[in-house]
Amino acid sequence: MICLACDCIIEYFNVIGKAFKDSGGAISMFWISKLALFIVFFLLATSPCNSQPVDTDVTSRLESAKTLLEAGKIDESIEVLSRILESGASPLANYYRGMALTQKGMQAAAIRDYSEAIKKEPTQSVYYARRGISRLSQGDIPDAITDLNRSLELEPSSPSVLSFRARALMMSSRHSQALEDINKAIQLSPNNSGFFKLRGDILTSAENYENAVLDYDRAIQLTPGFAAALNNRGIALAHLNRVKEAVDDLNAAMDLASSRPSPTRGQGFPATPW
């Protein structure tokens, strides 16, 4: 369209030039008005309103995909998000598809989507956080910490990201730094039982069993029936030679994990990383 307009203008200026020459330098109002009309035509032809229309439906389709994801319809959500990405660049579509792929356990594919979202919108802390969490689940601790560091640079007061970095630091045996992060997370969210359990895990990993038990106590107080906290408290109690209490906790954790009383009483199961 723009090329056609340019050709018309060039051709018309040729006509104007010939008329100017033939008239000895005098051009009538007729030709001046024609020139004005062609200039208007040219401006309209090259204006933004003649560019490709923007897909105004992307937002609603993103919301639809998010709703499907929250309803557990993972494959349907991925299908909608993939169609959005085929029609253009949308960092949110990459982000939500990454979340869907994470739920399917496809961490490598999820990491690729989070990376694409970061390329398109590099100042969104949540993209780095999600990629860091996926890398952490794959055991890629150094890169996970790098991503979580960047996320916290962009949003320093995120208790959940602080807790995930604390987990990563614990898994790399950097207990003092891990405790700094989880202490900050607890200050920001003092009624989060998971944070107290995680601090108990960090203390257990650092062989500080007495204080670990206190944190597990608090986690269980905040969330009665917290099976993972009961399990890990049992392990910490066993290290303190409080055998009866340890066995009680481990058996209670087994009962809760199986959702019914266990017919076989045992010594529990290994502690989870967090």
Accessible surface in RSA format (square Angstrom, percent):
REM  Atomic radii and reference values for relative SASA: ProtOr
REM  Chains: A
REM  Algorithm: Lee & Richards
REM  Probe-radius: 1.40
REM  Slices: 20
REM RES _ NUM      All-atoms   Total-Side   Main-Chain    Non-polar    All polar
REM                ABS   REL    ABS   REL    ABS   REL    ABS   REL    ABS   REL
RES MET A   1   136.50  70.7  90.30  59.8  46.20 110.0  73.37  62.4  63.13  83.6
RES ILE A   2    94.91  54.0  93.41  69.6   1.50   3.6  93.41  67.3   1.50   4.1
RES CYS A   3    98.19  74.3  94.86 105.8   3.34   7.8  32.30  81.8  65.90  71.1
RES LEU A   4   103.92  57.9 100.19  71.7   3.73   9.4 102.29  71.8   1.64   4.4
RES ALA A   5     0.23   0.2   0.10   0.1   0.13   0.3   0.10   0.1   0.13   0.3
RES CYS A   6    43.72  33.1  41.80  46.6   1.92   4.5  16.65  42.2  27.07  29.2
RES ASP A   7    88.59  62.1  82.71  82.3   5.88  13.9  25.54  60.1  63.05  62.9
RES CYS A   8    39.84  30.1  33.99  37.9   5.86  13.8   5.71  14.5  34.13  36.8
RES ILE A   9    26.30  15.0  26.25  19.6   0.04   0.1  26.30  18.9   0.00   0.0
RES ILE A  10   107.23  61.0 104.71  78.0   2.51   6.1 106.90  77.0   0.33   0.9
RES GLU A  11   105.60  60.6 105.14  79.5   0.46   1.1  44.99  87.0  60.61  49.5
RES TYR A  12    22.25  10.4  20.94  11.9   1.30   3.4  22.11  16.6   0.13   0.2
RES PHE A  13   101.14  50.6  94.50  58.5   6.64  17.3  94.83  57.5   6.31  18.1
RES ASN A  14    89.66  61.8  77.16  74.6  12.49  30.1  24.83  59.7  64.83  62.7
RES VAL A  15    57.12  37.6  53.06  48.0   4.06   9.8  56.61  49.2   0.51   1.4
RES ILE A  16    18.64  10.6  18.64  13.9   0.00   0.0  18.64  13.4   0.00   0.0
RES GLY A  17    37.88  46.7   0.00   N/A  37.88  46.7  32.56  89.4   5.32  11.9
RES LYS A  18   139.18  67.9 132.22  81.1   6.97  16.6 101.48  91.3  37.70  40.2
RES ALA A  19    20.89  19.2  12.39  19.1   8.49  19.3  18.64  26.3   2.24   5.9
RES PHE A  20    99.80  49.9  99.60  61.7   0.20   0.5  99.60  60.4   0.20   0.6
RES LYS A  21   169.01  82.5 148.49  91.1  20.52  48.9  97.98  88.2  71.03  75.7
RES ASP A  22   101.09  70.8  64.00  63.7  37.09  87.7  33.43  78.7  67.66  67.5
RES SER A  23    53.73  45.4  24.42  32.6  29.31  67.5  36.33  77.4  17.40  24.4
RES GLY A  24    72.82  89.8   0.00   N/A  72.82  89.8  38.66 106.1  34.16  76.5
RES GLY A  25    36.49  45.0   0.00   N/A  36.49  45.0  13.92  38.2  22.57  50.5
RES ALA A  26    70.68  65.0  59.23  91.4  11.46  26.1  65.55  92.3   5.13  13.6
RES ILE A  27    56.13  31.9  29.76  22.2  26.37  63.6  33.14  23.9  22.99  62.4
RES SER A  28    59.43  50.2  45.23  60.4  14.20  32.7  52.62 112.1   6.81   9.5
RES MET A  29   143.04  74.1 137.69  91.1   5.35  12.7 115.92  98.6  27.12  35.9
RES PHE A  30   115.41  57.7 106.27  65.8   9.14  23.8 112.30  68.1   3.12   8.9
RES TRP A  31    71.63  28.7  71.61  34.7   0.02   0.0  52.07  27.8  19.56  31.7
RES ILE A  32    85.75  48.8  83.90  62.5   1.85   4.5  85.02  61.2   0.73   2.0
RES SER A  33    54.63  46.2  48.61  64.9   6.02  13.9  42.29  90.1  12.34  17.3
RES LYS A  34    77.40  37.8  77.40  47.5   0.00   0.0  24.02  21.6  53.38  56.9
RES LEU A  35    41.90  23.3  41.90  30.0   0.00   0.0  41.90  29.4   0.00   0.0
RES ALA A  36    52.27  48.1  47.71  73.6   4.56  10.4  51.39  72.4   0.88   2.3
RES LEU A  37   114.39  63.7 109.49  78.3   4.89  12.3 110.01  77.3   4.38  11.8
RES PHE A  38    58.70  29.4  57.72  35.7   0.99   2.6  58.70  35.6   0.00   0.0
RES ILE A  39    78.93  44.9  78.47  58.5   0.46   1.1  78.93  56.8   0.00   0.0
RES VAL A  40    78.22  51.5  78.22  70.8   0.00   0.0  78.22  68.0   0.00   0.0
RES PHE A  41    76.48  38.3  74.15  45.9   2.33   6.1  76.23  46.2   0.25   0.7
RES PHE A  42    62.44  31.2  62.44  38.7   0.00   0.0  62.44  37.9   0.00   0.0
RES LEU A  43   108.83  60.6 104.34  74.6   4.49  11.3 104.70  73.5   4.13  11.1
RES LEU A  44   110.08  61.3 109.49  78.3   0.58   1.5 110.01  77.3   0.07   0.2
RES ALA A  45     5.02   4.6   0.22   0.3   4.80  10.9   2.47   3.5   2.56   6.8
RES THR A  46    48.05  34.2  24.19  24.5  23.86  56.9  15.93  21.4  32.12  48.6
RES SER A  47    29.49  24.9  20.11  26.8   9.38  21.6  24.85  52.9   4.64   6.5
RES PRO A  48   116.43  84.9 103.89  94.7  12.55  45.6 111.59  92.1   4.84  30.1
RES CYS A  49   109.52  82.8  68.98  76.9  40.53  95.3  51.19 129.7  58.32  62.9
RES ASN A  50    85.55  59.0  51.94  50.2  33.60  80.9  13.53  32.6  72.02  69.6
RES SER A  51    76.83  64.9  53.68  71.6  23.15  53.3  47.49 101.1  29.34  41.1
RES GLN A  52   159.93  89.4 146.39 107.0  13.54  32.2  62.16 132.3  97.77  74.2
RES PRO A  53   121.65  88.7  92.94  84.7  28.71 104.3 103.15  85.2  18.50 115.0
RES VAL A  54   127.59  84.0 108.19  97.9  19.40  46.7 113.62  98.7  13.97  37.9
RES ASP A  55    63.32  44.4  44.93  44.7  18.39  43.5  35.43  83.4  27.89  27.8
RES THR A  56   129.37  92.0  98.65 100.0  30.72  73.2  73.96  99.3  55.41  83.8
RES ASP A  57    70.80  49.6  67.88  67.6   2.91   6.9  25.67  60.4  45.13  45.0
RES VAL A  58    36.51  24.0  36.43  33.0   0.08   0.2  36.43  31.7   0.08   0.2
RES THR A  59    97.08  69.0  96.25  97.6   0.84   2.0  60.59  81.4  36.49  55.2
RES SER A  60    60.41  51.1  49.31  65.8  11.11  25.6  51.66 110.0   8.76  12.3
RES ARG A  61    55.47  23.3  54.68  27.9   0.79   1.9  33.57  45.9  21.90  13.3
RES LEU A  62    15.46   8.6  15.10  10.8   0.36   0.9  15.37  10.8   0.09   0.2
RES GLU A  63    95.71  55.0  95.18  72.0   0.53   1.3  37.64  72.8  58.07  47.4
RES SER A  64    52.56  44.4  43.78  58.4   8.78  20.2  28.60  60.9  23.97  33.6
RES ALA A  65     0.10   0.1   0.00   0.0   0.10   0.2   0.05   0.1   0.05   0.1
RES LYS A  66    71.60  34.9  71.60  43.9   0.00   0.0  23.76  21.4  47.84  51.0
RES THR A  67    84.74  60.3  84.04  85.2   0.69   1.7  60.80  81.7  23.94  36.2
RES LEU A  68    32.71  18.2  32.47  23.2   0.24   0.6  32.71  23.0   0.00   0.0
RES LEU A  69     9.08   5.1   5.77   4.1   3.31   8.3   5.77   4.1   3.31   8.9
RES GLU A  70   130.32  74.8  90.54  68.5  39.77  94.7  48.96  94.7  81.35  66.4
RES ALA A  71    68.43  62.9  29.94  46.2  38.48  87.5  43.71  61.6  24.71  65.5
RES GLY A  72    49.41  60.9   0.00   N/A  49.41  60.9  26.65  73.1  22.75  51.0
RES LYS A  73   103.31  50.4  95.76  58.8   7.55  18.0  50.58  45.5  52.73  56.2
RES ILE A  74    27.34  15.6  24.71  18.4   2.64   6.4  24.71  17.8   2.64   7.2
RES ASP A  75    92.57  64.8  84.02  83.6   8.55  20.2  35.41  83.3  57.16  57.0
RES GLU A  76    89.42  51.3  87.41  66.1   2.01   4.8  35.32  68.3  54.10  44.2
RES SER A  77     0.11   0.1   0.11   0.2   0.00   0.0   0.00   0.0   0.11   0.2
RES ILE A  78    31.00  17.6  31.00  23.1   0.00   0.0  31.00  22.3   0.00   0.0
RES GLU A  79   100.55  57.7  94.72  71.7   5.83  13.9  34.01  65.8  66.54  54.3
RES VAL A  80    18.79  12.4  18.66  16.9   0.13   0.3  18.66  16.2   0.13   0.4
RES LEU A  81     0.00   0.0   0.00   0.0   0.00   0.0   0.00   0.0   0.00   0.0
RES SER A  82    28.47  24.1  27.33  36.5   1.13   2.6  20.50  43.6   7.97  11.2
RES ARG A  83   113.96  47.8 109.98  56.1   3.99   9.5  53.57  73.2  60.40  36.6
RES ILE A  84     2.06   1.2   1.27   0.9   0.79   1.9   1.27   0.9   0.79   2.1
RES LEU A  85    33.54  18.7  15.87  11.4  17.67  44.4  16.24  11.4  17.30  46.6
RES GLU A  86   146.14  83.9 105.71  80.0  40.43  96.3  50.69  98.1  95.45  77.9
RES SER A  87    74.72  63.1  32.79  43.8  41.93  96.6  41.49  88.3  33.24  46.6
RES GLY A  88    38.91  48.0   0.00   N/A  38.91  48.0  37.43 102.7   1.48   3.3
RES ALA A  89    84.48  77.7  46.55  71.8  37.93  86.3  49.76  70.1  34.72  92.0
RES SER A  90    12.70  10.7  11.14  14.9   1.56   3.6   8.97  19.1   3.73   5.2
RES PRO A  91    30.97  22.6  30.97  28.2   0.00   0.0  30.97  25.6   0.00   0.0
RES LEU A  92    74.47  41.5  74.47  53.3   0.00   0.0  74.47  52.3   0.00   0.0
RES ALA A  93     0.00   0.0   0.00   0.0   0.00   0.0   0.00   0.0   0.00   0.0
RES ASN A  94     4.00   2.8   4.00   3.9   0.00   0.0   0.00   0.0   4.00   3.9
RES TYR A  95    21.00   9.8  21.00  11.9   0.00   0.0  10.48   7.9  10.51  13.0
RES TYR A  96    28.32  13.2  28.32  16.1   0.00   0.0   8.99   6.8  19.33  23.8
RES ARG A  97    56.06  23.5  56.06  28.6   0.00   0.0   4.56   6.2  51.50  31.2
RES GLY A  98     0.00   0.0   0.00   N/A   0.00   0.0   0.00   0.0   0.00   0.0
RES MET A  99    37.88  19.6  35.29  23.4   2.59   6.2  36.46  31.0   1.42   1.9
RES ALA A 100     0.00   0.0   0.00   0.0   0.00   0.0   0.00   0.0   0.00   0.0
RES LEU A 101    16.83   9.4  16.83  12.0   0.00   0.0  16.83  11.8   0.00   0.0
RES THR A 102    36.61  26.0  29.50  29.9   7.11  16.9  29.50  39.6   7.11  10.7
RES GLN A 103   109.24  61.1  70.58  51.6  38.66  92.1  34.36  73.1  74.88  56.8
RES LYS A 104    91.95  44.9  58.17  35.7  33.79  80.4  34.78  31.3  57.17  60.9
RES GLY A 105    55.26  68.1   0.00   N/A  55.26  68.1  28.78  79.0  26.48  59.3
RES MET A 106    89.00  46.1  81.35  53.8   7.65  18.2  81.24  69.1   7.75  10.3
RES GLN A 107    33.77  18.9  31.14  22.8   2.62   6.2  13.88  29.5  19.88  15.1
RES ALA A 108    52.93  48.7  47.44  73.2   5.48  12.5  49.65  69.9   3.27   8.7
RES ALA A 109    18.36  16.9  14.85  22.9   3.51   8.0  14.97  21.1   3.39   9.0
RES ALA A 110     0.00   0.0   0.00   0.0   0.00   0.0   0.00   0.0   0.00   0.0
RES ILE A 111    23.62  13.4  23.62  17.6   0.00   0.0  23.62  17.0   0.00   0.0
RES ARG A 112   154.72  65.0 150.92  76.9   3.80   9.0  73.62 100.6  81.09  49.1
RES ASP A 113     6.34   4.4   5.62   5.6   0.72   1.7   1.76   4.1   4.58   4.6
RES TYR A 114     0.59   0.3   0.59   0.3   0.00   0.0   0.12   0.1   0.47   0.6
RES SER A 115    25.39  21.5  24.30  32.4   1.09   2.5  18.69  39.8   6.70   9.4
RES GLU A 116    64.85  37.2  64.85  49.1   0.00   0.0  23.04  44.6  41.81  34.1
RES ALA A 117     0.00   0.0   0.00   0.0   0.00   0.0   0.00   0.0   0.00   0.0
RES ILE A 118    16.99   9.7  16.90  12.6   0.09   0.2  16.90  12.2   0.09   0.2
RES LYS A 119   153.07  74.7 121.44  74.5  31.63  75.3  85.26  76.7  67.81  72.2
RES LYS A 120    75.39  36.8  39.60  24.3  35.79  85.2  39.19  35.3  36.20  38.6
RES GLU A 121    57.59  33.1  56.78  43.0   0.81   1.9  19.28  37.3  38.31  31.3
RES PRO A 122    69.61  50.7  69.37  63.2   0.25   0.9  69.37  57.3   0.25   1.5
RES THR A 123    91.90  65.4  78.28  79.4  13.62  32.5  56.46  75.8  35.44  53.6
RES GLN A 124    70.11  39.2  69.24  50.6   0.88   2.1   3.70   7.9  66.42  50.4
RES SER A 125    13.95  11.8  10.97  14.6   2.98   6.9   1.62   3.4  12.33  17.3
RES VAL A 126    57.44  37.8  54.63  49.5   2.81   6.8  57.07  49.6   0.36   1.0
RES TYR A 127     4.57   2.1   4.57   2.6   0.00   0.0   1.46   1.1   3.11   3.8
RES TYR A 128    21.61  10.1  21.61  12.3   0.00   0.0  10.31   7.7  11.30  13.9
RES ALA A 129     5.78   5.3   5.78   8.9   0.00   0.0   5.78   8.1   0.00   0.0
RES ARG A 130    78.94  33.1  78.14  39.8   0.80   1.9   4.67   6.4  74.27  45.0
RES ARG A 131    35.27  14.8  35.27  18.0   0.00   0.0   0.00   0.0  35.27  21.4
RES GLY A 132     0.00   0.0   0.00   N/A   0.00   0.0   0.00   0.0   0.00   0.0
RES ILE A 133    40.02  22.8  39.32  29.3   0.70   1.7  39.32  28.3   0.70   1.9
RES SER A 134     1.78   1.5   1.24   1.7   0.54   1.2   0.54   1.1   1.24   1.7
RES ARG A 135    46.00  19.3  46.00  23.5   0.00   0.0   0.97   1.3  45.03  27.3
RES LEU A 136     3.78   2.1   1.52   1.1   2.25   5.7   1.52   1.1   2.25   6.1
RES SER A 137    66.70  56.4  28.96  38.6  37.74  86.9  34.79  74.1  31.92  44.7
RES GLN A 138    96.62  54.0  58.38  42.7  38.25  91.1  23.84  50.7  72.79  55.2
RES GLY A 139    47.35  58.4   0.00   N/A  47.35  58.4  23.97  65.8  23.38  52.4
RES ASP A 140    48.38  33.9  42.03  41.8   6.35  15.0  21.61  50.9  26.77  26.7
RES ILE A 141    29.66  16.9  29.66  22.1   0.00   0.0  29.66  21.4   0.00   0.0
RES PRO A 142    98.13  71.5  89.44  81.5   8.69  31.6  95.46  78.8   2.67  16.6
RES ASP A 143    62.64  43.9  62.50  62.2   0.14   0.3   2.49   5.9  60.15  60.0
RES ALA A 144     0.00   0.0   0.00   0.0   0.00   0.0   0.00   0.0   0.00   0.0
RES ILE A 145    14.44   8.2  14.44  10.8   0.00   0.0  14.44  10.4   0.00   0.0
RES THR A 146    84.95  60.4  82.45  83.6   2.51   6.0  59.06  79.3  25.89  39.1
RES ASP A 147     3.10   2.2   2.93   2.9   0.16   0.4   0.16   0.4   2.93   2.9
RES LEU A 148     0.04   0.0   0.04   0.0   0.00   0.0   0.04   0.0   0.00   0.0
RES ASN A 149    54.14  37.3  52.69  50.9   1.46   3.5  14.59  35.1  39.55  38.2
RES ARG A 150    83.14  34.9  82.44  42.0   0.70   1.7  26.66  36.4  56.48  34.2
RES SER A 151     1.70   1.4   1.60   2.1   0.10   0.2   0.03   0.1   1.67   2.3
RES LEU A 152    12.98   7.2   9.86   7.1   3.12   7.9  10.26   7.2   2.72   7.3
RES GLU A 153   118.02  67.8  86.37  65.3  31.65  75.4  43.75  84.6  74.27  60.6
RES LEU A 154    58.26  32.4  27.16  19.4  31.09  78.2  29.96  21.0  28.30  76.2
RES GLU A 155    87.89  50.5  86.55  65.5   1.34   3.2  27.15  52.5  60.73  49.6
RES PRO A 156    94.00  68.5  81.64  74.4  12.35  44.9  82.62  68.2  11.38  70.7
RES SER A 157    74.44  62.9  61.39  81.9  13.05  30.1  28.13  59.9  46.30  64.9
RES SER A 158    12.88  10.9  10.87  14.5   2.02   4.6   4.17   8.9   8.71  12.2
RES PRO A 159    39.81  29.0  39.81  36.3   0.00   0.0  39.81  32.9   0.00   0.0
RES SER A 160    56.91  48.1  56.80  75.8   0.10   0.2  36.06  76.8  20.85  29.2
RES VAL A 161    12.62   8.3  12.55  11.4   0.07   0.2  12.62  11.0   0.00   0.0
RES LEU A 162     5.95   3.3   5.95   4.3   0.00   0.0   5.95   4.2   0.00   0.0
RES SER A 163     2.49   2.1   2.49   3.3   0.00   0.0   0.04   0.1   2.44   3.4
RES PHE A 164    42.47  21.3  42.47  26.3   0.00   0.0  42.47  25.8   0.00   0.0
RES ARG A 165    46.64  19.6  46.64  23.8   0.00   0.0   4.01   5.5  42.64  25.8
RES ALA A 166     0.00   0.0   0.00   0.0   0.00   0.0   0.00   0.0   0.00   0.0
RES ARG A 167    40.59  17.0  40.59  20.7   0.00   0.0   0.00   0.0  40.59  24.6
RES ALA A 168     0.00   0.0   0.00   0.0   0.00   0.0   0.00   0.0   0.00   0.0
RES LEU A 169     6.75   3.8   6.75   4.8   0.00   0.0   6.75   4.7   0.00   0.0
RES MET A 170    14.90   7.7  10.75   7.1   4.15   9.9   9.10   7.7   5.79   7.7
RES MET A 171    68.16  35.3  36.62  24.2  31.55  75.1  44.58  37.9  23.58  31.2
RES SER A 172    43.16  36.5  19.11  25.5  24.05  55.4  27.78  59.2  15.37  21.5
RES SER A 173    80.32  67.9  62.46  83.4  17.86  41.1  27.45  58.4  52.88  74.1
RES ARG A 174    98.39  41.3  90.69  46.2   7.71  18.3  41.01  56.0  57.38  34.8
RES HIS A 175    42.95  23.5  40.05  27.8   2.90   7.4  26.45  27.3  16.50  19.2
RES SER A 176    84.08  71.0  77.26 103.1   6.82  15.7  38.84  82.7  45.24  63.4
RES GLN A 177    81.25  45.4  79.74  58.3   1.51   3.6  27.84  59.3  53.40  40.5
RES ALA A 178     0.00   0.0   0.00   0.0   0.00   0.0   0.00   0.0   0.00   0.0
RES LEU A 179    42.84  23.9  42.84  30.6   0.00   0.0  42.84  30.1   0.00   0.0
RES GLU A 180   103.39  59.4  98.52  74.5   4.87  11.6  35.08  67.9  68.31  55.8
RES ASP A 181     4.74   3.3   4.74   4.7   0.00   0.0   0.22   0.5   4.52   4.5
RES ILE A 182     0.00   0.0   0.00   0.0   0.00   0.0   0.00   0.0   0.00   0.0
RES ASN A 183    55.86  38.5  54.28  52.5   1.58   3.8  16.77  40.4  39.09  37.8
RES LYS A 184   101.41  49.5 100.97  62.0   0.44   1.0  58.93  53.0  42.47  45.2
RES ALA A 185     0.00   0.0   0.00   0.0   0.00   0.0   0.00   0.0   0.00   0.0
RES ILE A 186    17.17   9.8  17.03  12.7   0.15   0.4  17.03  12.3   0.15   0.4
RES GLN A 187   143.67  80.3 113.55  83.0  30.12  71.7  43.56  92.7 100.11  75.9
RES LEU A 188    88.63  49.4  58.20  41.6  30.43  76.5  61.11  42.9  27.52  74.1
RES SER A 189    31.73  26.8  28.02  37.4   3.71   8.5   9.74  20.8  21.99  30.8
RES PRO A 190    74.88  54.6  72.40  66.0   2.48   9.0  72.40  59.8   2.48  15.4
RES ASN A 191   109.46  75.5  91.34  88.3  18.11  43.6  27.80  66.9  81.66  78.9
RES ASN A 192    51.34  35.4  44.13  42.6   7.22  17.4   9.25  22.3  42.09  40.7
RES SER A 193    16.82  14.2  13.86  18.5   2.96   6.8   0.58   1.2  16.24  22.8
RES GLY A 194    25.86  31.9   0.00   N/A  25.86  31.9  21.00  57.6   4.86  10.9
RES PHE A 195    16.29   8.1  16.29  10.1   0.00   0.0  16.29   9.9   0.00   0.0
RES PHE A 196    19.08   9.5  19.08  11.8   0.00   0.0  19.08  11.6   0.00   0.0
RES LYS A 197     9.05   4.4   9.05   5.6   0.00   0.0   8.97   8.1   0.08   0.1
RES LEU A 198     1.99   1.1   1.80   1.3   0.19   0.5   1.99   1.4   0.00   0.0
RES ARG A 199    56.90  23.9  56.90  29.0   0.00   0.0   6.44   8.8  50.46  30.6
RES GLY A 200     0.00   0.0   0.00   N/A   0.00   0.0   0.00   0.0   0.00   0.0
RES ASP A 201     9.48   6.6   5.53   5.5   3.94   9.3   6.29  14.8   3.19   3.2
RES ILE A 202     0.00   0.0   0.00   0.0   0.00   0.0   0.00   0.0   0.00   0.0
RES LEU A 203    16.58   9.2  16.58  11.9   0.00   0.0  16.58  11.6   0.00   0.0
RES THR A 204    25.02  17.8  21.46  21.8   3.56   8.5  21.46  28.8   3.56   5.4
RES SER A 205    55.08  46.5  27.52  36.7  27.56  63.5  21.00  44.7  34.08  47.7
RES ALA A 206    43.12  39.6  16.62  25.6  26.50  60.3  21.42  30.2  21.70  57.5
RES GLU A 207   127.34  73.1 107.97  81.7  19.37  46.1  21.86  42.3 105.48  86.1
RES ASN A 208    55.39  38.2  48.65  47.0   6.75  16.2  17.79  42.8  37.61  36.3
RES TYR A 209    38.72  18.1  35.75  20.3   2.97   7.7  23.71  17.8  15.00  18.5
RES GLU A 210   120.43  69.1 115.42  87.3   5.00  11.9  35.42  68.5  85.00  69.4
RES ASN A 211    69.39  47.8  68.14  65.8   1.25   3.0   9.04  21.7  60.35  58.3
RES ALA A 212     0.00   0.0   0.00   0.0   0.00   0.0   0.00   0.0   0.00   0.0
RES VAL A 213     8.74   5.7   8.74   7.9   0.00   0.0   8.74   7.6   0.00   0.0
RES LEU A 214   114.23  63.6 107.62  77.0   6.62  16.6 107.90  75.8   6.33  17.0
RES ASP A 215     9.79   6.9   9.57   9.5   0.22   0.5   1.09   2.6   8.69   8.7
RES TYR A 216     0.93   0.4   0.93   0.5   0.00   0.0   0.00   0.0   0.93   1.1
RES ASP A 217    55.10  38.6  49.18  49.0   5.91  14.0  25.32  59.6  29.78  29.7
RES ARG A 218    78.46  32.9  76.31  38.9   2.15   5.1  27.30  37.3  51.16  31.0
RES ALA A 219     0.00   0.0   0.00   0.0   0.00   0.0   0.00   0.0   0.00   0.0
RES ILE A 220    27.78  15.8  26.77  19.9   1.01   2.4  26.77  19.3   1.01   2.7
RES GLN A 221   125.52  70.2 100.16  73.2  25.36  60.4  41.13  87.6  84.39  64.0
RES LEU A 222    51.44  28.6  23.04  16.5  28.39  71.4  25.79  18.1  25.65  69.0
RES THR A 223    58.40  41.5  56.84  57.6   1.56   3.7  46.39  62.3  12.01  18.2
RES PRO A 224   108.27  78.9  89.00  81.1  19.27  70.0  89.81  74.1  18.46 114.7
RES GLY A 225    38.76  47.8   0.00   N/A  38.76  47.8  15.92  43.7  22.84  51.2
RES PHE A 226    42.00  21.0  38.17  23.6   3.83  10.0  42.00  25.5   0.00   0.0
RES ALA A 227    26.19  24.1  22.60  34.9   3.59   8.2  22.60  31.8   3.59   9.5
RES ALA A 228    31.98  29.4  25.42  39.2   6.56  14.9  30.30  42.7   1.68   4.5
RES ALA A 229     0.00   0.0   0.00   0.0   0.00   0.0   0.00   0.0   0.00   0.0
RES LEU A 230    17.01   9.5  17.01  12.2   0.00   0.0  17.01  11.9   0.00   0.0
RES ASN A 231     1.71   1.2   1.71   1.7   0.00   0.0   0.34   0.8   1.37   1.3
RES ASN A 232     3.01   2.1   2.77   2.7   0.24   0.6   1.47   3.5   1.54   1.5
RES ARG A 233    46.63  19.6  46.63  23.8   0.00   0.0   3.71   5.1  42.92  26.0
RES GLY A 234     0.00   0.0   0.00   N/A   0.00   0.0   0.00   0.0   0.00   0.0
RES ILE A 235    38.78  22.1  37.92  28.3   0.85   2.1  38.78  27.9   0.00   0.0
RES ALA A 236     0.00   0.0   0.00   0.0   0.00   0.0   0.00   0.0   0.00   0.0
RES LEU A 237     5.59   3.1   5.59   4.0   0.00   0.0   5.59   3.9   0.00   0.0
RES ALA A 238    48.48  44.6  36.80  56.8  11.68  26.6  37.36  52.6  11.13  29.5
RES HIS A 239   101.60  55.5  73.67  51.2  27.93  71.4  45.38  46.8  56.22  65.4
RES LEU A 240    47.30  26.3  26.88  19.2  20.42  51.3  30.73  21.6  16.58  44.6
RES ASN A 241   125.47  86.5 106.27 102.7  19.21  46.2  23.98  57.7 101.50  98.1
RES ARG A 242    99.20  41.6  91.62  46.7   7.58  18.0  40.00  54.7  59.19  35.9
RES VAL A 243    96.09  63.2  92.43  83.7   3.66   8.8  92.93  80.7   3.16   8.6
RES LYS A 244   156.51  76.4 147.36  90.4   9.15  21.8 120.48 108.4  36.04  38.4
RES GLU A 245    79.14  45.4  76.03  57.5   3.10   7.4  38.26  74.0  40.88  33.4
RES ALA A 246     2.57   2.4   2.57   4.0   0.00   0.0   2.57   3.6   0.00   0.0
RES VAL A 247    54.73  36.0  54.73  49.5   0.00   0.0  54.73  47.6   0.00   0.0
RES ASP A 248    73.05  51.2  65.73  65.4   7.32  17.3  26.87  63.2  46.19  46.1
RES ASP A 249    10.53   7.4  10.38  10.3   0.15   0.3   0.15   0.3  10.38  10.4
RES LEU A 250    12.53   7.0  12.53   9.0   0.00   0.0  12.53   8.8   0.00   0.0
RES ASN A 251    12.21   8.4  11.60  11.2   0.61   1.5   1.31   3.2  10.90  10.5
RES ALA A 252    35.97  33.1  30.75  47.5   5.22  11.9  35.29  49.7   0.68   1.8
RES ALA A 253     0.00   0.0   0.00   0.0   0.00   0.0   0.00   0.0   0.00   0.0
RES MET A 254    48.26  25.0  44.61  29.5   3.65   8.7  45.70  38.9   2.56   3.4
RES ASP A 255    33.79  23.7  31.35  31.2   2.44   5.8  15.40  36.2  18.40  18.3
RES LEU A 256    80.30  44.7  63.04  45.1  17.26  43.4  65.36  45.9  14.95  40.2
RES ALA A 257    66.20  60.9  29.41  45.4  36.79  83.7  38.25  53.9  27.95  74.0
RES SER A 258    45.69  38.6  29.23  39.0  16.46  37.9  39.81  84.8   5.88   8.2
RES SER A 259   104.38  88.2  66.60  88.9  37.78  87.0  45.16  96.2  59.21  83.0
RES ARG A 260   162.57  68.3 156.14  79.6   6.43  15.3  56.75  77.6 105.81  64.1
RES PRO A 261   109.10  79.5  99.93  91.1   9.16  33.3 100.03  82.6   9.07  56.4
RES SER A 262    19.81  16.7  11.61  15.5   8.20  18.9   4.40   9.4  15.41  21.6
RES PRO A 263   129.09  94.1  87.02  79.3  42.08 153.0 100.14  82.7  28.95 180.0
RES THR A 264    99.20  70.6  95.80  97.1   3.41   8.1  70.18  94.3  29.02  43.9
RES ARG A 265   140.73  59.1 114.31  58.3  26.41  62.9  61.60  84.2  79.13  48.0
RES GLY A 266    25.62  31.6   0.00   N/A  25.62  31.6  23.15  63.5   2.47   5.5
RES GLN A 267   153.90  86.1 138.95 101.5  14.95  35.6  41.97  89.3 111.93  84.9
RES GLY A 268    26.34  32.5   0.00   N/A  26.34  32.5   0.61   1.7  25.73  57.6
RES PHE A 269    74.82  37.4  68.08  42.2   6.74  17.5  72.90  44.2   1.92   5.5
RES PRO A 270   115.40  84.1 101.28  92.3  14.12  51.3 109.56  90.5   5.83  36.3
RES ALA A 271    48.26  44.4  23.95  37.0  24.31  55.3  23.95  33.7  24.31  64.4
RES THR A 272    67.13  47.7  59.23  60.0   7.91  18.8  60.59  81.4   6.55   9.9
RES PRO A 273    75.96  55.4  62.55  57.0  13.41  48.8  74.76  61.7   1.20   7.4
RES TRP A 274    81.30  32.6  70.14  34.0  11.15  26.2  51.90  27.7  29.40  47.7
END  Absolute sums over single chains surface
CHAIN  1 A    15260.3      12764.5       2495.8       9163.7       6096.6
END  Absolute sums over all chains
TOTAL         15260.3      12764.5       2495.8       9163.7       6096.6
